[in-house]
């Protein structure tokens, strides 16, 4: 719930803030643990690059850097490691020869798919503890929250990617 502060701004009530913070921690925990199932094949920053490439397809390295909210040099170092490991390939933009593009290899796609599949199974395991009516209520409530925030809020191709 919301309440009005002394200065007229809106604030979350204590109970609402606590529930939303707990939900954020739980969902972030699922995301972080999904990288653990990759058995140290990649670090979290490396996985973030793979996830962006999985979402965006072949992309100029500068665009990947902007999406991740990182410096180009940081993405270059991440890409160097991912190329060496065989998870990413480098290419060139046919229209701009100086632009380096990054693309997932089959092994990179497999890592992202493995993590995503684990997330789906873990979320299903958690939701299975609820009745069908509670599952529907959680799904509807979270869907409403996501729609209200807008499609461009959070993880999107033109915004920084948190995980």
PyMOL CGO cylinders between C-alpha atoms (Angstrom):
from pymol import cmd
from pymol.cgo import CYLINDER

trace = [
    CYLINDER, 0.00, 0.00, 0.00, 0.99, 3.63, -0.38, 0.3, 1, 1, 1, 1, 1, 1,
    CYLINDER, 0.99, 3.63, -0.38, 0.92, 6.50, 2.04, 0.3, 1, 1, 1, 1, 1, 1,
    CYLINDER, 0.92, 6.50, 2.04, 1.56, 10.21, 1.64, 0.3, 1, 1, 1, 1, 1, 1,
    CYLINDER, 1.56, 10.21, 1.64, 4.70, 11.59, 3.29, 0.3, 1, 1, 1, 1, 1, 1,
    CYLINDER, 4.70, 11.59, 3.29, 4.86, 14.97, 5.03, 0.3, 1, 1, 1, 1, 1, 1,
    CYLINDER, 4.86, 14.97, 5.03, 6.31, 16.54, 1.86, 0.3, 1, 1, 1, 1, 1, 1,
    CYLINDER, 6.31, 16.54, 1.86, 3.41, 15.21, -0.23, 0.3, 1, 1, 1, 1, 1, 1,
    CYLINDER, 3.41, 15.21, -0.23, 5.38, 12.44, -1.94, 0.3, 1, 1, 1, 1, 1, 1,
    CYLINDER, 5.38, 12.44, -1.94, 4.13, 8.87, -2.02, 0.3, 1, 1, 1, 1, 1, 1,
    CYLINDER, 4.13, 8.87, -2.02, 5.84, 6.20, 0.06, 0.3, 1, 1, 1, 1, 1, 1,
    CYLINDER, 5.84, 6.20, 0.06, 5.35, 2.48, 0.49, 0.3, 1, 1, 1, 1, 1, 1,
    CYLINDER, 5.35, 2.48, 0.49, 3.89, 1.38, 3.78, 0.3, 1, 1, 1, 1, 1, 1,
    CYLINDER, 3.89, 1.38, 3.78, 6.29, -0.65, 5.89, 0.3, 1, 1, 1, 1, 1, 1,
    CYLINDER, 6.29, -0.65, 5.89, 4.56, -3.98, 5.21, 0.3, 1, 1, 1, 1, 1, 1,
    CYLINDER, 4.56, -3.98, 5.21, 4.39, -3.38, 1.46, 0.3, 1, 1, 1, 1, 1, 1,
    CYLINDER, 4.39, -3.38, 1.46, 8.05, -2.37, 1.28, 0.3, 1, 1, 1, 1, 1, 1,
    CYLINDER, 8.05, -2.37, 1.28, 9.08, -5.49, 3.22, 0.3, 1, 1, 1, 1, 1, 1,
    CYLINDER, 9.08, -5.49, 3.22, 7.08, -7.84, 0.99, 0.3, 1, 1, 1, 1, 1, 1,
    CYLINDER, 7.08, -7.84, 0.99, 8.38, -6.28, -2.22, 0.3, 1, 1, 1, 1, 1, 1,
    CYLINDER, 8.38, -6.28, -2.22, 11.97, -6.36, -0.93, 0.3, 1, 1, 1, 1, 1, 1,
    CYLINDER, 11.97, -6.36, -0.93, 11.59, -10.02, 0.07, 0.3, 1, 1, 1, 1, 1, 1,
    CYLINDER, 11.59, -10.02, 0.07, 10.14, -10.90, -3.35, 0.3, 1, 1, 1, 1, 1, 1,
    CYLINDER, 10.14, -10.90, -3.35, 13.02, -9.07, -5.03, 0.3, 1, 1, 1, 1, 1, 1,
    CYLINDER, 13.02, -9.07, -5.03, 15.57, -11.01, -2.94, 0.3, 1, 1, 1, 1, 1, 1,
    CYLINDER, 15.57, -11.01, -2.94, 13.83, -14.33, -3.69, 0.3, 1, 1, 1, 1, 1, 1,
    CYLINDER, 13.83, -14.33, -3.69, 13.70, -13.74, -7.45, 0.3, 1, 1, 1, 1, 1, 1,
    CYLINDER, 13.70, -13.74, -7.45, 17.30, -12.46, -7.51, 0.3, 1, 1, 1, 1, 1, 1,
    CYLINDER, 17.30, -12.46, -7.51, 18.30, -15.57, -5.55, 0.3, 1, 1, 1, 1, 1, 1,
    CYLINDER, 18.30, -15.57, -5.55, 16.73, -17.82, -8.18, 0.3, 1, 1, 1, 1, 1, 1,
    CYLINDER, 16.73, -17.82, -8.18, 18.57, -15.91, -10.91, 0.3, 1, 1, 1, 1, 1, 1,
    CYLINDER, 18.57, -15.91, -10.91, 21.91, -16.11, -9.10, 0.3, 1, 1, 1, 1, 1, 1,
    CYLINDER, 21.91, -16.11, -9.10, 21.56, -19.80, -8.25, 0.3, 1, 1, 1, 1, 1, 1,
    CYLINDER, 21.56, -19.80, -8.25, 20.84, -20.57, -11.90, 0.3, 1, 1, 1, 1, 1, 1,
    CYLINDER, 20.84, -20.57, -11.90, 24.38, -19.45, -12.73, 0.3, 1, 1, 1, 1, 1, 1,
    CYLINDER, 24.38, -19.45, -12.73, 25.70, -21.80, -10.02, 0.3, 1, 1, 1, 1, 1, 1,
    CYLINDER, 25.70, -21.80, -10.02, 24.25, -24.80, -11.87, 0.3, 1, 1, 1, 1, 1, 1,
    CYLINDER, 24.25, -24.80, -11.87, 26.66, -24.08, -14.71, 0.3, 1, 1, 1, 1, 1, 1,
    CYLINDER, 26.66, -24.08, -14.71, 29.40, -25.51, -12.46, 0.3, 1, 1, 1, 1, 1, 1,
    CYLINDER, 29.40, -25.51, -12.46, 31.81, -22.57, -12.78, 0.3, 1, 1, 1, 1, 1, 1,
    CYLINDER, 31.81, -22.57, -12.78, 31.73, -22.62, -16.59, 0.3, 1, 1, 1, 1, 1, 1,
    CYLINDER, 31.73, -22.62, -16.59, 31.28, -18.84, -16.47, 0.3, 1, 1, 1, 1, 1, 1,
    CYLINDER, 31.28, -18.84, -16.47, 31.24, -16.06, -13.89, 0.3, 1, 1, 1, 1, 1, 1,
    CYLINDER, 31.24, -16.06, -13.89, 28.15, -13.92, -13.27, 0.3, 1, 1, 1, 1, 1, 1,
    CYLINDER, 28.15, -13.92, -13.27, 29.49, -11.01, -15.39, 0.3, 1, 1, 1, 1, 1, 1,
    CYLINDER, 29.49, -11.01, -15.39, 30.29, -13.45, -18.21, 0.3, 1, 1, 1, 1, 1, 1,
    CYLINDER, 30.29, -13.45, -18.21, 26.82, -14.97, -17.95, 0.3, 1, 1, 1, 1, 1, 1,
    CYLINDER, 26.82, -14.97, -17.95, 25.27, -11.51, -18.16, 0.3, 1, 1, 1, 1, 1, 1,
    CYLINDER, 25.27, -11.51, -18.16, 27.05, -11.01, -21.49, 0.3, 1, 1, 1, 1, 1, 1,
    CYLINDER, 27.05, -11.01, -21.49, 25.83, -14.39, -22.73, 0.3, 1, 1, 1, 1, 1, 1,
    CYLINDER, 25.83, -14.39, -22.73, 22.27, -13.58, -21.66, 0.3, 1, 1, 1, 1, 1, 1,
    CYLINDER, 22.27, -13.58, -21.66, 22.35, -10.24, -23.52, 0.3, 1, 1, 1, 1, 1, 1,
    CYLINDER, 22.35, -10.24, -23.52, 23.62, -11.95, -26.66, 0.3, 1, 1, 1, 1, 1, 1,
    CYLINDER, 23.62, -11.95, -26.66, 20.93, -14.62, -26.32, 0.3, 1, 1, 1, 1, 1, 1,
    CYLINDER, 20.93, -14.62, -26.32, 18.28, -11.89, -26.15, 0.3, 1, 1, 1, 1, 1, 1,
    CYLINDER, 18.28, -11.89, -26.15, 19.69, -9.59, -28.82, 0.3, 1, 1, 1, 1, 1, 1,
    CYLINDER, 19.69, -9.59, -28.82, 21.39, -11.93, -31.26, 0.3, 1, 1, 1, 1, 1, 1,
    CYLINDER, 21.39, -11.93, -31.26, 24.54, -10.76, -33.05, 0.3, 1, 1, 1, 1, 1, 1,
    CYLINDER, 24.54, -10.76, -33.05, 25.23, -7.25, -31.80, 0.3, 1, 1, 1, 1, 1, 1,
    CYLINDER, 25.23, -7.25, -31.80, 28.01, -4.65, -31.96, 0.3, 1, 1, 1, 1, 1, 1,
    CYLINDER, 28.01, -4.65, -31.96, 30.16, -4.89, -28.84, 0.3, 1, 1, 1, 1, 1, 1,
    CYLINDER, 30.16, -4.89, -28.84, 29.42, -1.24, -28.03, 0.3, 1, 1, 1, 1, 1, 1,
    CYLINDER, 29.42, -1.24, -28.03, 25.70, -1.95, -27.96, 0.3, 1, 1, 1, 1, 1, 1,
    CYLINDER, 25.70, -1.95, -27.96, 26.31, -4.94, -25.67, 0.3, 1, 1, 1, 1, 1, 1,
    CYLINDER, 26.31, -4.94, -25.67, 28.30, -2.63, -23.37, 0.3, 1, 1, 1, 1, 1, 1,
    CYLINDER, 28.30, -2.63, -23.37, 25.47, -0.06, -23.26, 0.3, 1, 1, 1, 1, 1, 1,
    CYLINDER, 25.47, -0.06, -23.26, 22.89, -2.77, -22.58, 0.3, 1, 1, 1, 1, 1, 1,
    CYLINDER, 22.89, -2.77, -22.58, 24.97, -4.15, -19.71, 0.3, 1, 1, 1, 1, 1, 1,
    CYLINDER, 24.97, -4.15, -19.71, 25.75, -0.69, -18.38, 0.3, 1, 1, 1, 1, 1, 1,
    CYLINDER, 25.75, -0.69, -18.38, 29.49, -1.39, -18.68, 0.3, 1, 1, 1, 1, 1, 1,
    CYLINDER, 29.49, -1.39, -18.68, 32.46, 0.30, -20.31, 0.3, 1, 1, 1, 1, 1, 1,
    CYLINDER, 32.46, 0.30, -20.31, 33.41, -0.98, -23.76, 0.3, 1, 1, 1, 1, 1, 1,
    CYLINDER, 33.41, -0.98, -23.76, 36.80, -2.08, -22.45, 0.3, 1, 1, 1, 1, 1, 1,
    CYLINDER, 36.80, -2.08, -22.45, 35.11, -4.24, -19.80, 0.3, 1, 1, 1, 1, 1, 1,
    CYLINDER, 35.11, -4.24, -19.80, 32.94, -5.92, -22.43, 0.3, 1, 1, 1, 1, 1, 1,
    CYLINDER, 32.94, -5.92, -22.43, 36.02, -6.44, -24.61, 0.3, 1, 1, 1, 1, 1, 1,
    CYLINDER, 36.02, -6.44, -24.61, 37.74, -8.27, -21.73, 0.3, 1, 1, 1, 1, 1, 1,
    CYLINDER, 37.74, -8.27, -21.73, 34.61, -10.35, -21.03, 0.3, 1, 1, 1, 1, 1, 1,
    CYLINDER, 34.61, -10.35, -21.03, 34.31, -11.16, -24.73, 0.3, 1, 1, 1, 1, 1, 1,
    CYLINDER, 34.31, -11.16, -24.73, 38.00, -12.15, -24.92, 0.3, 1, 1, 1, 1, 1, 1,
    CYLINDER, 38.00, -12.15, -24.92, 37.39, -14.76, -22.21, 0.3, 1, 1, 1, 1, 1, 1,
    CYLINDER, 37.39, -14.76, -22.21, 34.15, -15.97, -23.79, 0.3, 1, 1, 1, 1, 1, 1,
    CYLINDER, 34.15, -15.97, -23.79, 35.76, -16.25, -27.24, 0.3, 1, 1, 1, 1, 1, 1,
    CYLINDER, 35.76, -16.25, -27.24, 38.67, -18.21, -25.73, 0.3, 1, 1, 1, 1, 1, 1,
    CYLINDER, 38.67, -18.21, -25.73, 36.20, -20.53, -23.98, 0.3, 1, 1, 1, 1, 1, 1,
    CYLINDER, 36.20, -20.53, -23.98, 34.27, -21.05, -27.24, 0.3, 1, 1, 1, 1, 1, 1,
    CYLINDER, 34.27, -21.05, -27.24, 31.01, -19.47, -26.05, 0.3, 1, 1, 1, 1, 1, 1,
    CYLINDER, 31.01, -19.47, -26.05, 31.13, -16.31, -28.24, 0.3, 1, 1, 1, 1, 1, 1,
    CYLINDER, 31.13, -16.31, -28.24, 32.43, -15.47, -31.69, 0.3, 1, 1, 1, 1, 1, 1,
    CYLINDER, 32.43, -15.47, -31.69, 33.55, -12.10, -32.99, 0.3, 1, 1, 1, 1, 1, 1,
    CYLINDER, 33.55, -12.10, -32.99, 32.57, -10.77, -36.37, 0.3, 1, 1, 1, 1, 1, 1,
    CYLINDER, 32.57, -10.77, -36.37, 32.40, -7.52, -38.28, 0.3, 1, 1, 1, 1, 1, 1,
    CYLINDER, 32.40, -7.52, -38.28, 29.45, -5.41, -39.32, 0.3, 1, 1, 1, 1, 1, 1,
    CYLINDER, 29.45, -5.41, -39.32, 29.28, -5.66, -43.14, 0.3, 1, 1, 1, 1, 1, 1,
    CYLINDER, 29.28, -5.66, -43.14, 28.28, -2.00, -43.38, 0.3, 1, 1, 1, 1, 1, 1,
    CYLINDER, 28.28, -2.00, -43.38, 30.96, -0.77, -40.97, 0.3, 1, 1, 1, 1, 1, 1,
    CYLINDER, 30.96, -0.77, -40.97, 34.14, -2.82, -41.09, 0.3, 1, 1, 1, 1, 1, 1,
    CYLINDER, 34.14, -2.82, -41.09, 35.51, -1.22, -37.91, 0.3, 1, 1, 1, 1, 1, 1,
    CYLINDER, 35.51, -1.22, -37.91, 32.54, -2.34, -35.82, 0.3, 1, 1, 1, 1, 1, 1,
    CYLINDER, 32.54, -2.34, -35.82, 33.14, -5.59, -33.92, 0.3, 1, 1, 1, 1, 1, 1,
    CYLINDER, 33.14, -5.59, -33.92, 30.08, -7.76, -33.43, 0.3, 1, 1, 1, 1, 1, 1,
    CYLINDER, 30.08, -7.76, -33.43, 29.54, -10.48, -30.84, 0.3, 1, 1, 1, 1, 1, 1,
    CYLINDER, 29.54, -10.48, -30.84, 27.45, -13.61, -31.26, 0.3, 1, 1, 1, 1, 1, 1,
    CYLINDER, 27.45, -13.61, -31.26, 26.77, -16.70, -29.18, 0.3, 1, 1, 1, 1, 1, 1,
    CYLINDER, 26.77, -16.70, -29.18, 28.11, -20.04, -30.28, 0.3, 1, 1, 1, 1, 1, 1,
    CYLINDER, 28.11, -20.04, -30.28, 26.19, -23.27, -29.72, 0.3, 1, 1, 1, 1, 1, 1,
    CYLINDER, 26.19, -23.27, -29.72, 27.96, -23.79, -26.38, 0.3, 1, 1, 1, 1, 1, 1,
    CYLINDER, 27.96, -23.79, -26.38, 27.07, -20.25, -25.29, 0.3, 1, 1, 1, 1, 1, 1,
    CYLINDER, 27.07, -20.25, -25.29, 23.43, -20.86, -26.20, 0.3, 1, 1, 1, 1, 1, 1,
    CYLINDER, 23.43, -20.86, -26.20, 23.53, -24.14, -24.27, 0.3, 1, 1, 1, 1, 1, 1,
    CYLINDER, 23.53, -24.14, -24.27, 24.77, -22.37, -21.12, 0.3, 1, 1, 1, 1, 1, 1,
    CYLINDER, 24.77, -22.37, -21.12, 22.00, -19.78, -21.28, 0.3, 1, 1, 1, 1, 1, 1,
    CYLINDER, 22.00, -19.78, -21.28, 19.40, -22.47, -21.98, 0.3, 1, 1, 1, 1, 1, 1,
    CYLINDER, 19.40, -22.47, -21.98, 20.65, -24.60, -19.06, 0.3, 1, 1, 1, 1, 1, 1,
    CYLINDER, 20.65, -24.60, -19.06, 20.38, -21.66, -16.65, 0.3, 1, 1, 1, 1, 1, 1,
    CYLINDER, 20.38, -21.66, -16.65, 16.95, -20.65, -17.97, 0.3, 1, 1, 1, 1, 1, 1,
    CYLINDER, 16.95, -20.65, -17.97, 15.65, -24.22, -17.73, 0.3, 1, 1, 1, 1, 1, 1,
    CYLINDER, 15.65, -24.22, -17.73, 16.86, -24.45, -14.13, 0.3, 1, 1, 1, 1, 1, 1,
    CYLINDER, 16.86, -24.45, -14.13, 15.12, -21.15, -13.31, 0.3, 1, 1, 1, 1, 1, 1,
    CYLINDER, 15.12, -21.15, -13.31, 11.85, -22.45, -14.77, 0.3, 1, 1, 1, 1, 1, 1,
    CYLINDER, 11.85, -22.45, -14.77, 12.08, -25.69, -12.77, 0.3, 1, 1, 1, 1, 1, 1,
    CYLINDER, 12.08, -25.69, -12.77, 12.95, -23.83, -9.56, 0.3, 1, 1, 1, 1, 1, 1,
    CYLINDER, 12.95, -23.83, -9.56, 10.10, -21.35, -9.95, 0.3, 1, 1, 1, 1, 1, 1,
    CYLINDER, 10.10, -21.35, -9.95, 7.73, -24.26, -10.70, 0.3, 1, 1, 1, 1, 1, 1,
    CYLINDER, 7.73, -24.26, -10.70, 8.95, -25.99, -7.53, 0.3, 1, 1, 1, 1, 1, 1,
    CYLINDER, 8.95, -25.99, -7.53, 8.27, -22.85, -5.48, 0.3, 1, 1, 1, 1, 1, 1,
    CYLINDER, 8.27, -22.85, -5.48, 4.85, -22.24, -7.04, 0.3, 1, 1, 1, 1, 1, 1,
    CYLINDER, 4.85, -22.24, -7.04, 3.88, -25.89, -6.50, 0.3, 1, 1, 1, 1, 1, 1,
    CYLINDER, 3.88, -25.89, -6.50, 3.70, -25.13, -2.77, 0.3, 1, 1, 1, 1, 1, 1,
    CYLINDER, 3.70, -25.13, -2.77, 0.69, -22.91, -3.48, 0.3, 1, 1, 1, 1, 1, 1,
    CYLINDER, 0.69, -22.91, -3.48, -2.88, -23.88, -4.28, 0.3, 1, 1, 1, 1, 1, 1,
    CYLINDER, -2.88, -23.88, -4.28, -3.98, -23.37, -7.89, 0.3, 1, 1, 1, 1, 1, 1,
    CYLINDER, -3.98, -23.37, -7.89, -5.92, -20.27, -6.80, 0.3, 1, 1, 1, 1, 1, 1,
    CYLINDER, -5.92, -20.27, -6.80, -2.83, -18.85, -5.06, 0.3, 1, 1, 1, 1, 1, 1,
    CYLINDER, -2.83, -18.85, -5.06, -0.71, -19.61, -8.13, 0.3, 1, 1, 1, 1, 1, 1,
    CYLINDER, -0.71, -19.61, -8.13, -3.18, -17.71, -10.29, 0.3, 1, 1, 1, 1, 1, 1,
    CYLINDER, -3.18, -17.71, -10.29, -3.20, -14.78, -7.84, 0.3, 1, 1, 1, 1, 1, 1,
    CYLINDER, -3.20, -14.78, -7.84, 0.63, -14.59, -7.76, 0.3, 1, 1, 1, 1, 1, 1,
    CYLINDER, 0.63, -14.59, -7.76, 0.82, -14.78, -11.55, 0.3, 1, 1, 1, 1, 1, 1,
    CYLINDER, 0.82, -14.78, -11.55, -1.86, -12.12, -12.01, 0.3, 1, 1, 1, 1, 1, 1,
    CYLINDER, -1.86, -12.12, -12.01, -0.34, -9.81, -9.40, 0.3, 1, 1, 1, 1, 1, 1,
    CYLINDER, -0.34, -9.81, -9.40, 3.20, -10.04, -10.74, 0.3, 1, 1, 1, 1, 1, 1,
    CYLINDER, 3.20, -10.04, -10.74, 1.92, -9.67, -14.29, 0.3, 1, 1, 1, 1, 1, 1,
    CYLINDER, 1.92, -9.67, -14.29, 0.08, -6.51, -13.27, 0.3, 1, 1, 1, 1, 1, 1,
    CYLINDER, 0.08, -6.51, -13.27, 3.20, -5.13, -11.57, 0.3, 1, 1, 1, 1, 1, 1,
    CYLINDER, 3.20, -5.13, -11.57, 5.34, -5.85, -14.65, 0.3, 1, 1, 1, 1, 1, 1,
    CYLINDER, 5.34, -5.85, -14.65, 2.77, -4.28, -17.00, 0.3, 1, 1, 1, 1, 1, 1,
    CYLINDER, 2.77, -4.28, -17.00, 2.44, -1.23, -14.75, 0.3, 1, 1, 1, 1, 1, 1,
    CYLINDER, 2.44, -1.23, -14.75, 6.20, -0.69, -14.67, 0.3, 1, 1, 1, 1, 1, 1,
    CYLINDER, 6.20, -0.69, -14.67, 6.24, -0.95, -18.46, 0.3, 1, 1, 1, 1, 1, 1,
    CYLINDER, 6.24, -0.95, -18.46, 7.93, -3.30, -20.87, 0.3, 1, 1, 1, 1, 1, 1,
    CYLINDER, 7.93, -3.30, -20.87, 11.03, -1.14, -21.01, 0.3, 1, 1, 1, 1, 1, 1,
    CYLINDER, 11.03, -1.14, -21.01, 11.62, -1.27, -17.26, 0.3, 1, 1, 1, 1, 1, 1,
    CYLINDER, 11.62, -1.27, -17.26, 14.29, -3.68, -16.03, 0.3, 1, 1, 1, 1, 1, 1,
    CYLINDER, 14.29, -3.68, -16.03, 15.86, -6.08, -18.46, 0.3, 1, 1, 1, 1, 1, 1,
    CYLINDER, 15.86, -6.08, -18.46, 15.45, -4.80, -22.00, 0.3, 1, 1, 1, 1, 1, 1,
    CYLINDER, 15.45, -4.80, -22.00, 17.72, -4.45, -24.98, 0.3, 1, 1, 1, 1, 1, 1,
    CYLINDER, 17.72, -4.45, -24.98, 18.27, -0.72, -24.45, 0.3, 1, 1, 1, 1, 1, 1,
    CYLINDER, 18.27, -0.72, -24.45, 18.63, -0.62, -20.67, 0.3, 1, 1, 1, 1, 1, 1,
    CYLINDER, 18.63, -0.62, -20.67, 21.27, -1.98, -18.28, 0.3, 1, 1, 1, 1, 1, 1,
    CYLINDER, 21.27, -1.98, -18.28, 20.82, -5.65, -17.45, 0.3, 1, 1, 1, 1, 1, 1,
    CYLINDER, 20.82, -5.65, -17.45, 21.02, -6.42, -13.71, 0.3, 1, 1, 1, 1, 1, 1,
    CYLINDER, 21.02, -6.42, -13.71, 21.55, -10.18, -14.04, 0.3, 1, 1, 1, 1, 1, 1,
]
cmd.load_cgo(trace, "trace")
